[in-house]
Amino acid sequence: MQFSNLDFLVLISYLLVVLLAGLHASKNDTSKSFFLADKELPWYFIMLSIVATETSSLTFLNIPGLSFKGDFSFLQVAFGYIIGRTIVANFILPLYYKGGYSSVYEWVGEKFGTYTQKSVSSIFLITRVLGDGIRLYATSIPIAIIFHGYLHDSMTEETTGILTLFTITMITTLYTVFGGFKSVVITDSLQFFVYVGGGVFSFLYLLNDLGSSMNFSQILDSAYGEGKLNIYQGFTGVSASNFYQKPYFFINGLLGGILLSIGTHGVDQMFAQRLIACKTEREGKLALIGSGILVFFQFVLFLGIGLLLFYKYKSIDIHPDKIFSKYIIENIPTPILGLIVAAILASAMSTLSSSINSMSLSVIFDWMKKSKTEHERVVQSKWISFVWGIILFASSLLPYYFSGKISEGLVEVGLKIASFTFGPLIALFLLVRVKERLSLVLSSKLLVSSLFISLVTTISVSILLKPAMAYLIPTGIIVFYLIVSLGQLGKNKPTSH
């Protein structure tokens, strides 16, 4: 379908609504209100914000490609998400509430010094910049194609995509800078319903589209017979040589989901910030575990779209990452096409706004000395947020250069980038728990060296051995503890006081 003036009007209207909704929550007198909304937001808004934040355009556009080319085995990762969040809710989250921290890395700094705190914060900031660059790039692919036709080929698709990314980055940065965390959560909640609504419409429209050849019952029967509905990937056909590399083999998928969830929601500032912003620890647990359940059903929806796309385009040879974009562009009618494009942008903007706010928080609390007044600190926070918006836009341009060299699906690339850092970070946070019990005396230099050596080792293992995502985090954990242990050799055993 051709993107029309009416679609464009719908899209612009949506962007204005998001901008106004974000700016409406612009009263921020203190850094606590700018970064935590004074802990006044209900837990269910926080829950929706968590889900919207982790549901980037990668989820909306590329998860359908997993079931299009394969089956529903990605749900094994989703089961792991729920288990991982339950672990975080009961063993990590209580520690943040006891200390009254604003940044989770303050906890590390209190135990191991500011040098370690800043190093952990730097890993978080670098990872977010690289990961969000991939997510924003994924957004630009279908949008560039749609707008390229709408503009009657007056610009190249690449130029159109870059201009689109610049526009949504600036809009998102604007309401994030002026509205702070409250603005982020409110717009996240709005965008949750927009992109889920877009997904539900796409599923029903696809189902109706296939109705002339196959009804839903026939689709399920055929999918079951062809193994497209398989969730569990067992030992059948798995040799010892490829077990290590098979990402959705049952153990790999479940373990990967558990460890990723512990990493994202336990030691990553962006998600932990939302949990800290809840009124009470109990509400933080509700928001966290509830988000895992919502994400599971989201995956069911988007994998279901991929299944229907398989029967729509069964005989077409196309990259799975592009299949949903192809259907949207060619089939969704006006003005719904404008809403679907808005849904794609919503999934990107929710992640982007959360990144900007949490990265600014990390800079303020982990790197900078406290300002003389709260007003000065809020002004600093807004300027830093603006700078991060510019940096994240720049990071989204890198994949344009590397896109031809990326052989994996964009979902797997995004998750792998996160997996590189979560191993050493989880290891460090666990070390904080046992440090006092074991009377350990650990230098900041040793810990930071262990962090970066384990990070480099994990990246090297990923490139050379190409293991399943599930083994990247344990690799980081093992290497971190190995380096720490070697560093402790030859030291006198510390005496207890």
C-alpha positions in Angstrom: 0.0 0.0 0.0 1.2 3.5 -0.7 1.8 5.7 2.3 -0.8 8.5 2.0 -1.2 12.0 3.3 -3.8 10.7 5.7 -1.3 8.2 7.1 1.2 11.0 7.4 -1.4 13.1 9.3 -2.1 10.2 11.7 1.7 9.7 12.3 2.3 13.4 13.0 -0.7 13.5 15.3 0.6 10.6 17.3 4.1 12.2 17.6 2.5 15.5 18.8 0.4 13.6 21.4 3.5 11.8 22.7 5.4 15.1 22.8 2.6 17.0 24.6 2.0 14.1 27.1 5.7 14.1 27.9 6.0 17.8 28.3 2.9 17.9 30.5 4.9 16.1 33.2 7.6 18.7 33.2 7.7 19.8 36.8 11.1 18.7 38.2 12.4 20.6 41.2 14.9 18.1 42.4 17.1 15.4 41.0 14.9 12.8 42.8 11.9 14.0 40.9 13.8 14.2 37.6 15.1 10.6 37.9 12.6 8.8 40.1 9.4 10.9 40.0 9.6 11.2 43.8 8.6 7.5 43.9 5.0 8.6 43.5 4.1 6.5 40.3 1.8 3.4 40.7 3.5 0.1 40.2 1.4 -0.8 37.2 2.7 2.2 35.3 6.2 1.2 36.2 5.4 -2.3 34.9 4.2 -1.0 31.6 7.3 1.2 31.3 9.5 -1.8 31.9 7.8 -3.8 29.2 7.8 -0.8 26.8 11.4 -0.1 27.4 12.6 -3.7 26.7 10.2 -3.9 23.7 12.3 -2.1 21.2 11.6 -2.0 17.4 13.7 -5.2 17.3 10.9 -7.0 19.1 8.1 -5.5 17.0 9.8 -6.0 13.7 12.2 -9.0 14.1 10.6 -11.4 16.6 8.1 -12.5 13.9 11.1 -13.4 11.8 12.1 -16.1 14.3 8.9 -18.1 13.9 8.8 -17.3 10.2 12.0 -19.2 9.7 11.7 -21.6 12.6 9.2 -22.3 15.4 8.1 -21.0 18.8 11.2 -22.1 20.6 12.1 -18.5 21.5 9.4 -18.8 24.2 12.0 -20.9 26.1 13.9 -17.6 26.6 10.6 -16.0 27.7 10.1 -18.7 30.4 13.7 -17.9 31.5 12.8 -14.2 31.8 10.1 -15.0 34.3 12.3 -17.2 36.4 15.2 -14.6 36.2 12.9 -11.8 37.3 11.7 -13.8 40.2 15.3 -14.3 41.4 16.0 -10.6 41.1 12.8 -9.7 43.0 13.7 -11.9 45.9 17.5 -11.7 46.1 18.7 -8.4 44.5 15.9 -5.9 44.7 15.7 -5.9 48.6 19.4 -4.7 48.7 18.6 -1.6 46.7 15.7 -0.6 49.0 17.7 -1.1 52.2 20.4 1.2 51.0 18.1 3.9 49.5 20.2 4.2 46.4 19.3 6.2 43.3 21.9 4.5 41.1 22.5 0.7 41.5 26.1 1.3 41.0 26.3 3.4 44.2 25.9 0.1 45.9 29.0 -1.2 44.2 30.9 2.0 45.0 29.9 1.8 48.7 31.5 -1.7 48.9 34.5 -1.4 46.5 35.2 2.3 46.0 34.3 5.0 43.5 36.9 3.7 40.9 35.0 0.4 40.6 31.7 2.3 40.6 32.7 4.5 37.7 34.1 1.5 35.8 30.9 -0.4 36.1 29.0 2.7 35.1 31.2 3.1 32.0 30.4 -0.5 30.9 26.7 0.2 31.3 27.0 3.5 29.3 29.0 1.9 26.4 26.7 -1.1 26.2 23.6 1.1 26.0 25.1 3.3 23.3 26.0 0.2 21.1 22.8 -1.8 21.8 20.5 1.2 21.2 22.2 2.0 18.0 21.2 -1.5 16.7 17.6 -1.0 17.9 17.2 2.4 16.3 18.7 1.2 13.1 16.2 -1.6 13.0 13.4 1.0 13.2 14.8 2.9 10.2 14.6 0.0 7.8 10.9 -0.2 7.1 10.3 3.5 7.8 12.9 4.4 5.2 11.2 2.2 2.6 7.7 3.7 3.4 8.8 7.3 3.4 11.0 6.8 0.3 7.9 6.0 -1.7 5.9 8.7 -0.1 8.5 11.3 -1.0 8.4 10.0 -4.6 12.1 8.9 -4.6 13.3 12.5 -4.0 15.8 11.1 -1.4 17.6 7.8 -1.1 16.3 5.2 1.4 19.4 5.7 3.5 19.0 9.5 3.7 15.3 9.0 4.5 16.1 6.6 7.3 18.7 8.9 8.8 16.3 11.9 8.7 13.6 9.7 10.4 16.0 8.6 13.1 17.0 12.2 13.7 13.4 13.4 14.0 12.3 10.7 16.5 15.5 11.1 18.5 15.0 14.9 18.8 11.3 14.5 19.8 12.1 11.8 22.3 15.1 13.8 23.7 12.9 16.9 24.0 10.2 15.4 26.2 12.8 13.4 28.2 14.9 16.5 28.9 11.9 18.6 30.0 9.7 15.9 31.6 12.3 13.6 33.3 11.4 10.2 34.5 7.7 10.8 35.0 7.5 11.9 31.4 9.3 8.8 30.3 7.0 6.4 32.3 3.8 8.2 31.1 4.8 8.1 27.4 6.1 4.5 27.8 2.7 3.4 29.1 1.0 5.2 26.1 3.4 3.7 23.7 2.8 0.2 25.2 -0.8 0.3 24.1 0.0 1.7 20.7 2.5 -0.9 19.7 0.5 -3.8 21.2 -2.6 -2.5 19.5 -0.6 -2.4 16.2 0.6 -6.0 16.8 -3.0 -7.2 17.5 -4.3 -5.5 14.4 -1.6 -6.9 12.3 -2.3 -10.4 13.6 -6.0 -10.2 12.9 -5.5 -8.5 9.5 -3.1 -11.3 8.5 -5.6 -13.9 9.7 -8.3 -12.4 7.6 -5.9 -12.1 4.7 -5.3 -15.8 4.8 -9.0 -16.6 5.3 -9.6 -17.2 1.6 -7.1 -20.1 1.6 -6.8 -21.3 5.2 -8.9 -20.7 8.3 -7.3 -20.5 11.8 -8.0 -24.1 12.6 -6.3 -25.3 9.4 -3.4 -23.0 10.1 -2.9 -24.6 13.5 -3.2 -28.1 12.2 -0.7 -27.5 9.4 1.7 -25.7 11.8 1.5 -28.5 14.3 2.2 -31.1 11.6 5.2 -29.1 10.3 6.6 -28.5 13.7 6.1 -24.7 13.6 4.4 -24.7 17.0 7.3 -26.4 18.8 8.4 -24.7 21.9 10.7 -27.3 23.4 13.9 -28.1 21.5 15.2 -31.4 22.9 18.2 -33.6 22.1 16.8 -35.0 18.8 19.2 -34.0 16.0 21.6 -32.2 18.4 25.2 -33.5 18.3 27.8 -32.8 20.9 29.5 -30.4 18.4 26.5 -28.2 17.8 24.8 -28.4 21.2 27.1 -25.6 22.3 26.1 -23.4 19.4 22.3 -24.1 19.2 20.7 -20.9 20.7 17.2 -22.3 21.4 18.0 -25.8 22.6 16.0 -26.2 25.8 18.8 -25.7 28.3 20.4 -23.0 26.3 17.2 -21.0 25.8 16.0 -21.3 29.3 19.4 -20.6 30.9 19.9 -17.7 28.5 16.6 -16.1 29.5 17.3 -16.5 33.2 20.8 -15.0 33.0 19.7 -12.2 30.7 16.9 -11.3 32.9 19.2 -11.2 36.0 21.5 -9.0 34.0 19.0 -6.6 32.6 16.7 -6.2 35.6 19.2 -6.9 38.4 22.5 -5.1 37.4 21.5 -2.8 34.6 20.8 0.8 35.6 18.0 1.4 33.1 15.6 -1.3 34.4 16.8 -1.2 38.0 16.0 2.5 38.0 12.3 1.7 37.4 12.2 -0.8 40.3 13.9 1.7 42.7 11.3 4.3 41.6 8.4 2.2 43.0 6.8 3.3 46.3 7.7 0.2 48.2 9.8 -3.0 47.7 6.6 -5.0 47.4 5.4 -2.8 44.5 8.8 -3.2 42.9 8.4 -6.9 43.0 4.9 -6.7 41.5 6.1 -4.5 38.6 9.1 -6.8 38.0 7.4 -10.2 37.9 4.3 -8.8 36.2 6.5 -7.4 33.4 7.9 -10.9 32.8 4.4 -12.3 32.3 3.4 -9.5 30.0 6.6 -9.9 27.9 5.8 -13.6 27.6 2.4 -12.9 26.1 3.9 -10.2 23.8 6.3 -12.8 22.4 3.3 -15.2 21.8 1.7 -12.4 19.8 4.7 -11.5 17.7 5.7 -15.1 17.1 2.0 -15.7 16.1 2.4 -13.0 13.5 5.5 -14.7 12.2 3.6 -18.0 11.9 0.9 -16.3 9.8 3.6 -14.6 7.7 5.1 -18.1 7.0 1.8 -19.2 5.3 1.5 -15.9 3.5 5.0 -15.9 2.1 5.8 -19.6 2.2 7.3 -19.7 -1.3 9.2 -16.4 -1.1 13.0 -16.3 -0.4 13.4 -13.3 1.9 15.5 -12.5 5.0 13.4 -13.2 8.1 14.3 -9.8 9.6 12.5 -8.1 6.7 9.4 -10.2 6.4 7.1 -8.3 8.7 8.2 -5.0 7.3 7.4 -6.3 3.8 3.9 -7.2 4.8 3.3 -3.9 6.5 4.4 -1.9 3.5 2.5 -4.0 0.9 -0.7 -4.8 2.7 -1.8 -2.6 5.6 -4.4 0.0 4.4 -4.7 3.7 5.1 -5.0 5.1 7.7 -4.0 2.0 9.7 -0.7 2.1 8.0 0.0 5.4 9.7 -0.9 3.8 13.1 1.4 0.8 12.4 4.3 3.1 11.6 3.5 5.0 14.8 3.6 1.7 16.6 7.1 1.0 15.2 8.3 4.4 16.3 6.6 3.9 19.7 8.6 0.8 20.3 11.8 2.6 19.5 11.0 5.9 21.3 10.1 4.1 24.6 13.5 2.4 24.7 15.3 5.6 23.6 13.7 7.8 26.3 14.5 5.3 29.0 18.1 5.1 27.9 18.6 8.8 27.9 17.2 9.2 31.4 19.0 6.3 32.9 22.3 7.2 31.3 22.0 10.7 32.6 21.2 9.4 36.1 24.4 7.3 35.9 26.5 10.2 35.0 25.1 12.5 37.7 25.3 9.9 40.5 28.3 7.8 39.5 30.6 10.4 38.0 29.9 13.9 39.2 30.2 15.5 42.5 27.0 16.7 44.1 26.1 20.3 43.0 25.6 23.0 45.5 21.8 23.2 45.0 19.2 20.8 43.6 18.3 23.4 41.0 21.8 23.2 39.6 21.7 19.4 39.6 18.4 19.4 37.6 19.9 21.8 35.1 22.9 19.6 34.8 20.7 16.5 34.3 18.8 18.2 31.5 21.9 19.2 29.6 23.4 15.7 30.0 20.2 14.2 28.8 20.4 16.3 25.7 24.0 15.3 25.0 23.0 11.6 25.4 20.2 12.0 22.8 22.8 13.3 20.3 25.2 10.4 21.1 22.5 7.8 20.7 21.5 9.3 17.3 25.1 9.0 16.2 25.3 5.4 17.4 22.3 4.5 15.2 24.3 5.5 12.1 27.0 2.9 12.7 24.9 -0.1 11.6 24.4 1.5 8.2 28.1 0.8 7.7 28.1 -2.6 9.2 24.7 -3.8 8.0 26.1 -5.8 5.1 28.5 -7.6 7.5 25.9 -8.7 10.0 24.9 -12.3 9.2 22.8 -13.0 12.3 19.3 -11.7 12.9 19.2 -8.3 14.6 17.5 -9.7 17.6 20.4 -12.1 18.3 22.9 -9.3 17.7 21.1 -7.0 20.2 21.0 -9.7 22.8 24.6 -10.7 22.3 25.8 -7.2 22.9 24.0 -7.2 26.3 25.4 -10.7 27.1 29.0 -9.5 26.7 28.8 -7.3 29.7 26.3 -9.1 32.0 28.7 -11.9 32.9 31.3 -9.8 34.7 28.6 -7.4 36.1 26.6 -10.3 37.7 29.9 -11.8 39.0 30.8 -8.4 40.6 27.4 -8.0 42.2 27.5 -11.5 43.6 31.0 -10.8 45.0 29.5 -7.9 46.9 27.1 -10.3 48.6 29.9 -12.7 49.8 32.7 -10.1 50.4 31.9 -9.5 54.1 31.1 -13.1 54.8 34.5 -14.3 53.5 36.4 -11.3 54.9 37.8 -10.6 51.5 40.0 -7.6 50.9 39.9 -6.7 47.2 41.5 -3.8 45.5 39.6 -1.7 43.0 42.4 -2.1 40.4 42.1 -5.9 40.6 38.3 -5.8 40.3 38.3 -3.3 37.3 41.0 -5.4 35.6 39.0 -8.5 36.1 35.9 -6.7 34.7 37.6 -5.7 31.4 39.6 -8.9 30.9 36.4 -11.0 31.3 34.6 -8.6 28.9 37.3 -8.9 26.2 37.5 -12.7 26.7 33.7 -13.0 26.3 33.7 -11.0 23.1 36.7 -13.1 21.8 34.9 -16.3 22.6 31.8 -15.1 20.8 33.7 -14.3 17.7 35.9 -17.3 17.6 33.7 -20.1 18.9 30.3 -18.7 18.1 28.6 -20.3 21.2 24.9 -20.0 22.0 24.0 -16.8 23.8 23.4 -18.7 27.0 27.1 -19.5 27.4 28.4 -15.9 27.0 27.2 -14.8 30.4 28.7 -17.8 32.3 31.9 -17.3 30.4 32.1 -13.8 31.7 31.4 -14.9 35.3 34.0 -17.7 35.2 36.7 -15.5 33.7 36.0 -12.7 36.2 36.3 -15.0 39.2 39.4 -16.7 37.7 41.2 -13.4 37.3 40.2 -12.2 40.8 41.5 -15.5 42.3 44.8 -15.2 40.5 45.1 -11.7 41.7 44.6 -12.9 45.3 47.4 -15.5 45.1 50.4 -14.6 47.1 48.6 -12.2 49.3 48.5 -12.8 53.0 45.1 -14.1 54.2 43.4 -11.1 55.8 42.7 -11.2 59.5 39.1 -10.8 60.7 38.4 -7.8 63.0 
